[in-house]
């Protein structure tokens, strides 16, 4: 039942997105300088996502060492999200705090739910969530350095994230699995986190376009970062194929 609700939610997200598109191929390929207001908004989104995922990591670590978790954390997760939806969008800090609390509960019950299936490799959840948090932390730090140059923000953000996340995954593979677990703890998570970095750049372009249309509530953009994954991924693949077809036709 829960899986059906998730699938319906993704379908509704895709329909809602294509009903009112914001990002175009021209705006996606435009990496010119933006206003300091937009860059400040991007910093808020990156920092908020870092804090949210860090809370999720702490939740997983809590369950990893204490083995406490279960239905209580699921109820807490749902309760914090309901509370979040009843807070005005302009109260960003309070909404992000609620998302952090929900992420902590999710980290706990995610470790609890998946534990029986990965009983020999429980550190993989902490490794993945920690790597994701570090990636957003790199983007947040780089974004503080540049007030207008989003191309530098994306380039250096991806570069630093690859370096830091690689060190993190290498350390995690050695700590949890030893030398024989590099494939599970390093290469597989690295492929997933590489997709995350690419999607971060794609969604950052979407945030720029939404902010230009007076949609500047960074707490909502943090939630939409995850709900837009199917829509934006499909948009990018379909438009990339169209551009390739046009290029081949004009040769």
C-alpha positions as protocol buffer text, in pm:
chain_id: "A"
residue {
  index: 1
  type: UNK
  ca { x: 0 y: 0 z: 0 }
}
residue {
  index: 2
  type: UNK
  ca { x: 280 y: 239 z: 88 }
}
residue {
  index: 3
  type: UNK
  ca { x: 458 y: 161 z: -238 }
}
residue {
  index: 4
  type: UNK
  ca { x: 140 y: 236 z: -435 }
}
residue {
  index: 5
  type: UNK
  ca { x: 109 y: 573 z: -260 }
}
residue {
  index: 6
  type: UNK
  ca { x: 472 y: 655 z: -342 }
}
residue {
  index: 7
  type: UNK
  ca { x: 426 y: 562 z: -709 }
}
residue {
  index: 8
  type: UNK
  ca { x: 107 y: 770 z: -731 }
}
residue {
  index: 9
  type: UNK
  ca { x: 289 y: 1060 z: -570 }
}
residue {
  index: 10
  type: UNK
  ca { x: 567 y: 1042 z: -832 }
}
residue {
  index: 11
  type: UNK
  ca { x: 312 y: 1023 z: -1113 }
}
residue {
  index: 12
  type: UNK
  ca { x: 130 y: 1327 z: -973 }
}
residue {
  index: 13
  type: UNK
  ca { x: 463 y: 1510 z: -948 }
}
residue {
  index: 14
  type: UNK
  ca { x: 544 y: 1439 z: -1312 }
}
residue {
  index: 15
  type: UNK
  ca { x: 199 y: 1553 z: -1427 }
}
residue {
  index: 16
  type: UNK
  ca { x: 214 y: 1868 z: -1214 }
}
residue {
  index: 17
  type: UNK
  ca { x: 560 y: 1950 z: -1344 }
}
residue {
  index: 18
  type: UNK
  ca { x: 480 y: 1912 z: -1712 }
}
residue {
  index: 19
  type: UNK
  ca { x: 158 y: 2102 z: -1656 }
}
residue {
  index: 20
  type: UNK
  ca { x: 360 y: 2411 z: -1566 }
}
residue {
  index: 21
  type: UNK
  ca { x: 719 y: 2375 z: -1690 }
}
residue {
  index: 22
  type: UNK
  ca { x: 978 y: 2619 z: -1569 }
}
residue {
  index: 23
  type: UNK
  ca { x: 1311 y: 2500 z: -1705 }
}
residue {
  index: 24
  type: UNK
  ca { x: 1380 y: 2508 z: -2079 }
}
residue {
  index: 25
  type: UNK
  ca { x: 1680 y: 2374 z: -2268 }
}
residue {
  index: 26
  type: UNK
  ca { x: 1807 y: 2728 z: -2327 }
}
residue {
  index: 27
  type: UNK
  ca { x: 1777 y: 2819 z: -1960 }
}
residue {
  index: 28
  type: UNK
  ca { x: 1938 y: 2489 z: -1860 }
}
residue {
  index: 29
  type: UNK
  ca { x: 2240 y: 2555 z: -2082 }
}
residue {
  index: 30
  type: UNK
  ca { x: 2271 y: 2914 z: -1960 }
}
residue {
  index: 31
  type: UNK
  ca { x: 2543 y: 2944 z: -1694 }
}
residue {
  index: 32
  type: UNK
  ca { x: 2581 y: 3322 z: -1695 }
}
residue {
  index: 33
  type: UNK
  ca { x: 2610 y: 3523 z: -1375 }
}
residue {
  index: 34
  type: UNK
  ca { x: 2299 y: 3569 z: -1164 }
}
residue {
  index: 35
  type: UNK
  ca { x: 2197 y: 3825 z: -904 }
}
residue {
  index: 36
  type: UNK
  ca { x: 2332 y: 3802 z: -546 }
}
residue {
  index: 37
  type: UNK
  ca { x: 1974 y: 3738 z: -429 }
}
residue {
  index: 38
  type: UNK
  ca { x: 1950 y: 3420 z: -637 }
}
residue {
  index: 39
  type: UNK
  ca { x: 2292 y: 3300 z: -523 }
}
residue {
  index: 40
  type: UNK
  ca { x: 2192 y: 3363 z: -161 }
}
residue {
  index: 41
  type: UNK
  ca { x: 1883 y: 3152 z: -221 }
}
residue {
  index: 42
  type: UNK
  ca { x: 2097 y: 2871 z: -365 }
}
residue {
  index: 43
  type: UNK
  ca { x: 2321 y: 2888 z: -58 }
}
residue {
  index: 44
  type: UNK
  ca { x: 2018 y: 2851 z: 167 }
}
residue {
  index: 45
  type: UNK
  ca { x: 1897 y: 2548 z: -28 }
}
residue {
  index: 46
  type: UNK
  ca { x: 2239 y: 2378 z: -24 }
}
residue {
  index: 47
  type: UNK
  ca { x: 2293 y: 2445 z: 346 }
}
residue {
  index: 48
  type: UNK
  ca { x: 1941 y: 2329 z: 435 }
}
residue {
  index: 49
  type: UNK
  ca { x: 1984 y: 2006 z: 240 }
}
residue {
  index: 50
  type: UNK
  ca { x: 2316 y: 1949 z: 413 }
}
residue {
  index: 51
  type: UNK
  ca { x: 2158 y: 1991 z: 757 }
}
residue {
  index: 52
  type: UNK
  ca { x: 1860 y: 1771 z: 666 }
}
residue {
  index: 53
  type: UNK
  ca { x: 2077 y: 1486 z: 542 }
}
residue {
  index: 54
  type: UNK
  ca { x: 2315 y: 1529 z: 835 }
}
residue {
  index: 55
  type: UNK
  ca { x: 2017 y: 1478 z: 1066 }
}
residue {
  index: 56
  type: UNK
  ca { x: 1930 y: 1163 z: 874 }
}
residue {
  index: 57
  type: UNK
  ca { x: 2288 y: 1039 z: 921 }
}
residue {
  index: 58
  type: UNK
  ca { x: 2265 y: 1104 z: 1294 }
}
residue {
  index: 59
  type: UNK
  ca { x: 1941 y: 906 z: 1303 }
}
residue {
  index: 60
  type: UNK
  ca { x: 2106 y: 611 z: 1130 }
}
residue {
  index: 61
  type: UNK
  ca { x: 2406 y: 630 z: 1362 }
}
residue {
  index: 62
  type: UNK
  ca { x: 2170 y: 642 z: 1662 }
}
residue {
  index: 63
  type: UNK
  ca { x: 1999 y: 321 z: 1555 }
}
residue {
  index: 64
  type: UNK
  ca { x: 2329 y: 160 z: 1454 }
}
residue {
  index: 65
  type: UNK
  ca { x: 2463 y: 187 z: 1809 }
}
residue {
  index: 66
  type: UNK
  ca { x: 2147 y: 179 z: 2024 }
}
residue {
  index: 67
  type: UNK
  ca { x: 1920 y: -49 z: 1813 }
}
residue {
  index: 68
  type: UNK
  ca { x: 1627 y: 176 z: 1909 }
}
residue {
  index: 69
  type: UNK
  ca { x: 1370 y: 235 z: 1636 }
}
residue {
  index: 70
  type: UNK
  ca { x: 1045 y: 116 z: 1490 }
}
residue {
  index: 71
  type: UNK
  ca { x: 686 y: 235 z: 1467 }
}
residue {
  index: 72
  type: UNK
  ca { x: 745 y: 534 z: 1696 }
}
residue {
  index: 73
  type: UNK
  ca { x: 991 y: 687 z: 1452 }
}
residue {
  index: 74
  type: UNK
  ca { x: 758 y: 624 z: 1156 }
}
residue {
  index: 75
  type: UNK
  ca { x: 480 y: 809 z: 1340 }
}
residue {
  index: 76
  type: UNK
  ca { x: 724 y: 1085 z: 1433 }
}
residue {
  index: 77
  type: UNK
  ca { x: 835 y: 1116 z: 1070 }
}
residue {
  index: 78
  type: UNK
  ca { x: 478 y: 1152 z: 946 }
}
residue {
  index: 79
  type: UNK
  ca { x: 389 y: 1388 z: 1231 }
}
residue {
  index: 80
  type: UNK
  ca { x: 676 y: 1626 z: 1158 }
}
residue {
  index: 81
  type: UNK
  ca { x: 585 y: 1633 z: 788 }
}
residue {
  index: 82
  type: UNK
  ca { x: 221 y: 1714 z: 871 }
}
residue {
  index: 83
  type: UNK
  ca { x: 342 y: 1989 z: 1104 }
}
residue {
  index: 84
  type: UNK
  ca { x: 570 y: 2116 z: 826 }
}
residue {
  index: 85
  type: UNK
  ca { x: 277 y: 2146 z: 585 }
}
residue {
  index: 86
  type: UNK
  ca { x: 88 y: 2363 z: 835 }
}
residue {
  index: 87
  type: UNK
  ca { x: 368 y: 2620 z: 865 }
}
residue {
  index: 88
  type: UNK
  ca { x: 368 y: 2923 z: 635 }
}
residue {
  index: 89
  type: UNK
  ca { x: 626 y: 2893 z: 353 }
}
residue {
  index: 90
  type: UNK
  ca { x: 804 y: 3216 z: 449 }
}
residue {
  index: 91
  type: UNK
  ca { x: 897 y: 3074 z: 790 }
}
residue {
  index: 92
  type: UNK
  ca { x: 1190 y: 2893 z: 637 }
}
residue {
  index: 93
  type: UNK
  ca { x: 1400 y: 2825 z: 946 }
}
residue {
  index: 94
  type: UNK
  ca { x: 1117 y: 2661 z: 1137 }
}
residue {
  index: 95
  type: UNK
  ca { x: 1021 y: 2450 z: 836 }
}
residue {
  index: 96
  type: UNK
  ca { x: 1381 y: 2336 z: 786 }
}
residue {
  index: 97
  type: UNK
  ca { x: 1402 y: 2248 z: 1156 }
}
residue {
  index: 98
  type: UNK
  ca { x: 1093 y: 2029 z: 1115 }
}
residue {
  index: 99
  type: UNK
  ca { x: 1244 y: 1867 z: 808 }
}
residue {
  index: 100
  type: UNK
  ca { x: 1560 y: 1795 z: 1009 }
}
residue {
  index: 101
  type: UNK
  ca { x: 1352 y: 1630 z: 1281 }
}
residue {
  index: 102
  type: UNK
  ca { x: 1165 y: 1425 z: 1020 }
}
residue {
  index: 103
  type: UNK
  ca { x: 1496 y: 1329 z: 858 }
}
residue {
  index: 104
  type: UNK
  ca { x: 1632 y: 1210 z: 1193 }
}
residue {
  index: 105
  type: UNK
  ca { x: 1329 y: 984 z: 1240 }
}
residue {
  index: 106
  type: UNK
  ca { x: 1364 y: 862 z: 883 }
}
residue {
  index: 107
  type: UNK
  ca { x: 1730 y: 779 z: 938 }
}
residue {
  index: 108
  type: UNK
  ca { x: 1635 y: 573 z: 1242 }
}
residue {
  index: 109
  type: UNK
  ca { x: 1353 y: 371 z: 1085 }
}
residue {
  index: 110
  type: UNK
  ca { x: 1536 y: 339 z: 753 }
}
residue {
  index: 111
  type: UNK
  ca { x: 1814 y: 161 z: 937 }
}
residue {
  index: 112
  type: UNK
  ca { x: 1547 y: -37 z: 1124 }
}
residue {
  index: 113
  type: UNK
  ca { x: 1355 y: -139 z: 810 }
}
residue {
  index: 114
  type: UNK
  ca { x: 1652 y: -228 z: 592 }
}
residue {
  index: 115
  type: UNK
  ca { x: 1856 y: -384 z: 869 }
}
residue {
  index: 116
  type: UNK
  ca { x: 1718 y: -740 z: 823 }
}
residue {
  index: 117
  type: UNK
  ca { x: 1801 y: -729 z: 450 }
}
residue {
  index: 118
  type: UNK
  ca { x: 2154 y: -593 z: 489 }
}
residue {
  index: 119
  type: UNK
  ca { x: 2240 y: -744 z: 826 }
}
residue {
  index: 120
  type: UNK
  ca { x: 2600 y: -801 z: 717 }
}
residue {
  index: 121
  type: UNK
  ca { x: 2643 y: -455 z: 560 }
}
residue {
  index: 122
  type: UNK
  ca { x: 2453 y: -213 z: 783 }
}
residue {
  index: 123
  type: UNK
  ca { x: 2716 y: 57 z: 743 }
}
residue {
  index: 124
  type: UNK
  ca { x: 2611 y: 110 z: 381 }
}
residue {
  index: 125
  type: UNK
  ca { x: 2318 y: 331 z: 486 }
}
residue {
  index: 126
  type: UNK
  ca { x: 2539 y: 560 z: 693 }
}
residue {
  index: 127
  type: UNK
  ca { x: 2792 y: 568 z: 409 }
}
residue {
  index: 128
  type: UNK
  ca { x: 2533 y: 671 z: 148 }
}
residue {
  index: 129
  type: UNK
  ca { x: 2359 y: 932 z: 363 }
}
residue {
  index: 130
  type: UNK
  ca { x: 2690 y: 1071 z: 485 }
}
residue {
  index: 131
  type: UNK
  ca { x: 2824 y: 1100 z: 132 }
}
residue {
  index: 132
  type: UNK
  ca { x: 2510 y: 1283 z: 21 }
}
residue {
  index: 133
  type: UNK
  ca { x: 2536 y: 1524 z: 314 }
}
residue {
  index: 134
  type: UNK
  ca { x: 2903 y: 1593 z: 239 }
}
residue {
  index: 135
  type: UNK
  ca { x: 2818 y: 1665 z: -126 }
}
residue {
  index: 136
  type: UNK
  ca { x: 2566 y: 1933 z: -29 }
}
residue {
  index: 137
  type: UNK
  ca { x: 2812 y: 2066 z: 228 }
}
residue {
  index: 138
  type: UNK
  ca { x: 3069 y: 2117 z: -50 }
}
residue {
  index: 139
  type: UNK
  ca { x: 2815 y: 2303 z: -263 }
}
residue {
  index: 140
  type: UNK
  ca { x: 2717 y: 2520 z: 35 }
}
residue {
  index: 141
  type: UNK
  ca { x: 3081 y: 2611 z: 109 }
}
residue {
  index: 142
  type: UNK
  ca { x: 3161 y: 2688 z: -255 }
}
residue {
  index: 143
  type: UNK
  ca { x: 2843 y: 2896 z: -296 }
}
residue {
  index: 144
  type: UNK
  ca { x: 2960 y: 3124 z: -13 }
}
residue {
  index: 145
  type: UNK
  ca { x: 3271 y: 3205 z: -214 }
}
residue {
  index: 146
  type: UNK
  ca { x: 3088 y: 3330 z: -525 }
}
residue {
  index: 147
  type: UNK
  ca { x: 2814 y: 3593 z: -521 }
}
residue {
  index: 148
  type: UNK
  ca { x: 2718 y: 3580 z: -888 }
}
residue {
  index: 149
  type: UNK
  ca { x: 2917 y: 3312 z: -1073 }
}
residue {
  index: 150
  type: UNK
  ca { x: 2700 y: 3001 z: -1078 }
}
residue {
  index: 151
  type: UNK
  ca { x: 2927 y: 2828 z: -1331 }
}
residue {
  index: 152
  type: UNK
  ca { x: 3214 y: 2839 z: -1081 }
}
residue {
  index: 153
  type: UNK
  ca { x: 2977 y: 2729 z: -805 }
}
residue {
  index: 154
  type: UNK
  ca { x: 2869 y: 2421 z: -1001 }
}
residue {
  index: 155
  type: UNK
  ca { x: 3219 y: 2333 z: -1127 }
}
residue {
  index: 156
  type: UNK
  ca { x: 3403 y: 2367 z: -799 }
}
residue {
  index: 157
  type: UNK
  ca { x: 3109 y: 2224 z: -606 }
}
residue {
  index: 158
  type: UNK
  ca { x: 3118 y: 1905 z: -814 }
}
residue {
  index: 159
  type: UNK
  ca { x: 3499 y: 1889 z: -802 }
}
residue {
  index: 160
  type: UNK
  ca { x: 3526 y: 1928 z: -426 }
}
residue {
  index: 161
  type: UNK
  ca { x: 3232 y: 1695 z: -368 }
}
residue {
  index: 162
  type: UNK
  ca { x: 3397 y: 1420 z: -577 }
}
residue {
  index: 163
  type: UNK
  ca { x: 3718 y: 1453 z: -377 }
}
residue {
  index: 164
  type: UNK
  ca { x: 3557 y: 1466 z: -33 }
}
residue {
  index: 165
  type: UNK
  ca { x: 3297 y: 1198 z: -107 }
}
residue {
  index: 166
  type: UNK
  ca { x: 3564 y: 968 z: -253 }
}
residue {
  index: 167
  type: UNK
  ca { x: 3766 y: 998 z: 67 }
}
residue {
  index: 168
  type: UNK
  ca { x: 3451 y: 935 z: 271 }
}
residue {
  index: 169
  type: UNK
  ca { x: 3353 y: 626 z: 71 }
}
residue {
  index: 170
  type: UNK
  ca { x: 3706 y: 489 z: 81 }
}
residue {
  index: 171
  type: UNK
  ca { x: 3714 y: 533 z: 459 }
}
residue {
  index: 172
  type: UNK
  ca { x: 3370 y: 376 z: 494 }
}
residue {
  index: 173
  type: UNK
  ca { x: 3462 y: 74 z: 282 }
}
residue {
  index: 174
  type: UNK
  ca { x: 3774 y: 14 z: 491 }
}
residue {
  index: 175
  type: UNK
  ca { x: 3595 y: 70 z: 824 }
}
residue {
  index: 176
  type: UNK
  ca { x: 3283 y: -141 z: 764 }
}
residue {
  index: 177
  type: UNK
  ca { x: 3390 y: -402 z: 514 }
}
residue {
  index: 178
  type: UNK
  ca { x: 3766 y: -414 z: 486 }
}
residue {
  index: 179
  type: UNK
  ca { x: 3961 y: -446 z: 164 }
}
residue {
  index: 180
  type: UNK
  ca { x: 3719 y: -700 z: 16 }
}
residue {
  index: 181
  type: UNK
  ca { x: 3418 y: -463 z: 30 }
}
residue {
  index: 182
  type: UNK
  ca { x: 3533 y: -184 z: -202 }
}
residue {
  index: 183
  type: UNK
  ca { x: 3273 y: -276 z: -465 }
}
residue {
  index: 184
  type: UNK
  ca { x: 2982 y: -254 z: -221 }
}
residue {
  index: 185
  type: UNK
  ca { x: 3099 y: 40 z: -12 }
}
residue {
  index: 186
  type: UNK
  ca { x: 3287 y: 246 z: -270 }
}
residue {
  index: 187
  type: UNK
  ca { x: 3203 y: 184 z: -635 }
}
residue {
  index: 188
  type: UNK
  ca { x: 2828 y: 125 z: -604 }
}
residue {
  index: 189
  type: UNK
  ca { x: 2767 y: 428 z: -376 }
}
residue {
  index: 190
  type: UNK
  ca { x: 2998 y: 639 z: -594 }
}
residue {
  index: 191
  type: UNK
  ca { x: 2781 y: 570 z: -901 }
}
residue {
  index: 192
  type: UNK
  ca { x: 2470 y: 673 z: -710 }
}
residue {
  index: 193
  type: UNK
  ca { x: 2632 y: 985 z: -566 }
}
residue {
  index: 194
  type: UNK
  ca { x: 2764 y: 1079 z: -911 }
}
residue {
  index: 195
  type: UNK
  ca { x: 2404 y: 1083 z: -1031 }
}
residue {
  index: 196
  type: UNK
  ca { x: 2317 y: 1295 z: -725 }
}
residue {
  index: 197
  type: UNK
  ca { x: 2582 y: 1553 z: -817 }
}
residue {
  index: 198
  type: UNK
  ca { x: 2459 y: 1571 z: -1176 }
}
residue {
  index: 199
  type: UNK
  ca { x: 2101 y: 1608 z: -1060 }
}
residue {
  index: 200
  type: UNK
  ca { x: 2207 y: 1881 z: -812 }
}
residue {
  index: 201
  type: UNK
  ca { x: 2338 y: 2092 z: -1099 }
}
residue {
  index: 202
  type: UNK
  ca { x: 2022 y: 2025 z: -1302 }
}
residue {
  index: 203
  type: UNK
  ca { x: 1790 y: 2116 z: -1016 }
}
residue {
  index: 204
  type: UNK
  ca { x: 2000 y: 2423 z: -930 }
}
residue {
  index: 205
  type: UNK
  ca { x: 1919 y: 2554 z: -1276 }
}
residue {
  index: 206
  type: UNK
  ca { x: 1552 y: 2486 z: -1204 }
}
residue {
  index: 207
  type: UNK
  ca { x: 1580 y: 2678 z: -875 }
}
residue {
  index: 208
  type: UNK
  ca { x: 1726 y: 2976 z: -1060 }
}
residue {
  index: 209
  type: UNK
  ca { x: 1431 y: 2985 z: -1298 }
}
residue {
  index: 210
  type: UNK
  ca { x: 1177 y: 2944 z: -1017 }
}
residue {
  index: 211
  type: UNK
  ca { x: 1341 y: 3219 z: -812 }
}
residue {
  index: 212
  type: UNK
  ca { x: 1318 y: 3452 z: -1109 }
}
residue {
  index: 213
  type: UNK
  ca { x: 944 y: 3388 z: -1102 }
}
residue {
  index: 214
  type: UNK
  ca { x: 921 y: 3494 z: -735 }
}
residue {
  index: 215
  type: UNK
  ca { x: 924 y: 3139 z: -598 }
}
residue {
  index: 216
  type: UNK
  ca { x: 1192 y: 3188 z: -335 }
}
residue {
  index: 217
  type: UNK
  ca { x: 1088 y: 2968 z: -41 }
}
residue {
  index: 218
  type: UNK
  ca { x: 1400 y: 2761 z: 15 }
}
residue {
  index: 219
  type: UNK
  ca { x: 1229 y: 2512 z: 246 }
}
residue {
  index: 220
  type: UNK
  ca { x: 991 y: 2412 z: -34 }
}
residue {
  index: 221
  type: UNK
  ca { x: 1279 y: 2382 z: -275 }
}
residue {
  index: 222
  type: UNK
  ca { x: 1446 y: 2139 z: -36 }
}
residue {
  index: 223
  type: UNK
  ca { x: 1141 y: 1912 z: -48 }
}
residue {
  index: 224
  type: UNK
  ca { x: 1101 y: 1956 z: -423 }
}
residue {
  index: 225
  type: UNK
  ca { x: 1463 y: 1853 z: -471 }
}
residue {
  index: 226
  type: UNK
  ca { x: 1353 y: 1495 z: -399 }
}
residue {
  index: 227
  type: UNK
  ca { x: 1001 y: 1503 z: -544 }
}
residue {
  index: 228
  type: UNK
  ca { x: 1126 y: 1646 z: -876 }
}
residue {
  index: 229
  type: UNK
  ca { x: 1375 y: 1364 z: -935 }
}
residue {
  index: 230
  type: UNK
  ca { x: 1151 y: 1163 z: -1174 }
}
residue {
  index: 231
  type: UNK
  ca { x: 1018 y: 1472 z: -1354 }
}
residue {
  index: 232
  type: UNK
  ca { x: 1349 y: 1650 z: -1408 }
}
residue {
  index: 233
  type: UNK
  ca { x: 1532 y: 1329 z: -1497 }
}
residue {
  index: 234
  type: UNK
  ca { x: 1272 y: 1249 z: -1763 }
}
residue {
  index: 235
  type: UNK
  ca { x: 1278 y: 1608 z: -1887 }
}
residue {
  index: 236
  type: UNK
  ca { x: 1656 y: 1601 z: -1925 }
}
residue {
  index: 237
  type: UNK
  ca { x: 1669 y: 1265 z: -2104 }
}
residue {
  index: 238
  type: UNK
  ca { x: 1386 y: 1350 z: -2344 }
}
residue {
  index: 239
  type: UNK
  ca { x: 1526 y: 1693 z: -2432 }
}
residue {
  index: 240
  type: UNK
  ca { x: 1878 y: 1556 z: -2468 }
}
residue {
  index: 241
  type: UNK
  ca { x: 1751 y: 1298 z: -2718 }
}
residue {
  index: 242
  type: UNK
  ca { x: 1568 y: 1573 z: -2908 }
}
residue {
  index: 243
  type: UNK
  ca { x: 1882 y: 1785 z: -2926 }
}
residue {
  index: 244
  type: UNK
  ca { x: 2087 y: 1488 z: -3044 }
}
residue {
  index: 245
  type: UNK
  ca { x: 1827 y: 1406 z: -3309 }
}
residue {
  index: 246
  type: UNK
  ca { x: 1831 y: 1766 z: -3432 }
}
residue {
  index: 247
  type: UNK
  ca { x: 2211 y: 1770 z: -3439 }
}
residue {
  index: 248
  type: UNK
  ca { x: 2233 y: 1443 z: -3634 }
}
residue {
  index: 249
  type: UNK
  ca { x: 1963 y: 1557 z: -3877 }
}
residue {
  index: 250
  type: UNK
  ca { x: 2149 y: 1881 z: -3954 }
}
residue {
  index: 251
  type: UNK
  ca { x: 2479 y: 1710 z: -4026 }
}
